[in-house]
Amino acid sequence: MLVVLNFALPAMHAQWLDPGGSLPALFSNATRGKLEMNFEFRTRYEDRMGVTFGKDPEQNPMLIRTRLGMSYQPVPWVRFSGMAQDARAPLWGPNAPNTVRDHADLHEGYFELFPDRNEGFWLSAGRQMLNYGEGRLIGAPQWNNLSRTYDQVRVGYRLPFGQFDFLLVSPVKIRIAEFNRPVFGDRVWCSYNSFPNVFRWELSECSKTRP
């Protein structure tokens, strides 16, 4: 009996003290679902020994990522969302690159018009993580300690048989000790059209320009 209690009590205690789950629910209930909050803390240890046959320096970094996000929908036809992100690599050393570290910065900040509409016009503008198709051209893979984000303007039209998206996006450049911002000469403009209920496949046309 004592053995069972020794394993059960810590698990019960962890559920009682779960700010990542209880606090967002508290805000959502208090605002009748208009305000949503999310919190993420992730850490990962990597062993980078003998990478590229010794060409790159050997590293044993610990990667830490912290995110705090918020979404506010005062009326059904508009929603505002934002997220702050802090990424660090404390065991890397003083010269950790911007692929693994970036002190607290704006990772997302955008608004949407008619975000939950199943049919009709919708619009999104601002800084946002995006995933289109398999994410080879426009994607935000989460394995990276920072993950990619974009400054974007998108407009679309939803129909029962498919969706038509038109977008202009520019990847945000990570600038250590500065506010992250894109180089607008490096941009992608696309029409991305999907018909999952008709052909079971998607059509996309994209063009990428560089300065």
N, C-alpha and C positions, 0 to 999 in steps of 0.2 A: 504493500500500500504506500509506504514512504517513497519507494522508487518511482511509482506512478505520479505522485504529487510533485516530486522533484523535476519531472519532465513537463508536467501539465501546467504548473504555476507560472513558470517563465513565459510559456506561450500565451497564457491568458493575460498576463501582465503586459505583454507586447501588444495585444489587441486593445487593451484599455488605453495605452499610451501610443497611439498611432496618429500623430499629427497630420501625416500625409493623407490619411483617409478621413479623419474626423473633422478637421478644420474646413476643408472644401465643402463637405456636406453641411456644416454649420452655416457657412456663408450662403450656400445655395438655398437652404431652407428659409433663412432669414430674409432673403430677397425674392422668394417665390420663383427661384430658378433663373432670375435675371443676371446674377453675378456668379460666375464659375471661377474657381481658383485651382491651380495644380502646382505641385512641388515635386521636384525630382533631384535625387542625389545619387550619383553613380561613381564608383571607383573601380579601377582595373589595374592590375600589375602585369607588365609585359617584360619578357626576357628577350632582348634583341642582341643575341650573340652570334657572331659569324654571318651577319647579314651582308648580302651582295659580295660574298667571298672576301670579306675583310675590307672592302672599299670604304664603307661607312663606319663611323665609330661605334663601338659596342656600348649599348645602353641597357639599363635595367630600370625603366621609369615606372612610377606610379601615376596613373592618369586619373584626375578627379574632375568631375563635371557637376555643377549645381545649376538648377533652373528654377525660376519662379515665374509662373504665368498667370494671366488673368483674362477673362472674357466677360464682357458686359453687353447685354442685349436689352435695352430699355423698352423697345417696341419690336413686334415680330419682323419688321422689314429692315432692320439695321442691327449690326453687331460690331463691337469694337474689341480687338484682341491685342495683347502684348505679352512679351516674355523677356526677362533678363537672364543672361547666361554668364557664368563664371567658370572658366576652364583652366586647370593648372597641371603642371608636371613637376612636383616638388623634388623628385630624385634625379631629374635630368641634369641639373646644373644651371649656371647663369645664362647660358645661350640657347635655351630651349626655343625651337622655331615656332612660328605662328600656326603650324599644323597641329600642335598639341596644347598650346596655352594662349589664353586671351583673358585678361582680367575683366571684371564685370562690365558688360556692354549690352546694348540693345540687340537682341537676337530676332525678335519679331515685334512688329507694331503695324497693324493694318486694320482696315474696316471693310465690311461686306454689306452690300445691299441685296435684300431678298435672299439671304443665305440658305434658308430651309425650303425654298420654293421647289416643288417637284416639276413644275412646268412654267416656262416663261423666262423673262430676262433676269440676269443677275450680274453683279459687278464686284470686284475686289481690287483694292489698291493699298500699297504699303510694302513693308518688309515682312517676308513670310517664307517658311520652308515649303518647298513644292516638290511633288513627285508626279511625273507624267510617264506613262508607259512603264518600261523597265528601269527608268531612272538613269540611263546611260548619258543623256544629254542634259536633262533637267531632273534632278533628283537630290534628295537630302538623306544620304545613308547615315544611320545613327551609330554605326560602329566607331566612326571617327570621333575623337574627343570633342570636336567643336560642331561638326555637321554643317552642311552648306545651307546658306539662306540667300534670298534674292530680294532685290527691290523690284516690284512688279506692278503692272496694271493689267488686269484681265477682265474681259467681258464675255458673257456667254448666253446661250439660249437653250433651255431644256425642253425636250419634247418627249412624249411617251415612248418613242422608238429610238431615241438617241439624244446626243448633246453636242453642241457646236461651241468651241472655245476659241477665242482670239486673244493672244497674249503678247506682251512686251516685257521681257525680264532681263535683269542685269545681275550677275553674281556679285555678292558683297565680298570685298577684299578684307581680310583680317589684318588689322594694323595694331600691333602691340603698343600699348601706352597712348593710343589715339582712338578717336571714335571711328568705328568701322564704317566704310562707305564704299560704294561701287565705283568702277571706272565705266562710265556710260558708253564709251566707245566699244566696250566688250559686252555685247548684248545679243539676245536671241529674240526674234519675233516669229510667231508661229500661228497657224490655225491647227487646232487639234480637235478632230471630230471622231466621236465614238458611237457605235451602234451595237451595243451588247445584246439587245433583244431581237436583232434582225439577222446580222451576219456572224455574230459571235467574234468579231474582230474589230480593230480600230484603224482609222486613217489619220495620218499626221503629215503636215507639211511645215518644215522649219528652215529657217535661214539664219546663219550666225555670222556676225560681222565683227571685225576687230579693228582697232585704230591703226 
